């Protein structure tokens, strides 16, 4: 079995100015856990839910109510 060498990724960006996180398959866990309240999730617009879920590598499928319930289930912890 032969080993295949892969070129190393230039994390700082390539000659085209492409940023590393714009590449397919790159994910970095955000530094902070989201601190929204249930009321904020219930009022959050669809585009903001999409951004939040995408930032944490979570699925952004379904309608706005499905995404809202998913985000609340993932990020709200009962006290």
Secondary structure, 3 states (H helix, E strand, C coil): CCCCCCCCCCCCCCCCCCCHHHCCCCCCCCCCCCCCCHHHHHHCCHHHHHHHHHHCCCCCCCCHHHHHHHHHHHHCCCC
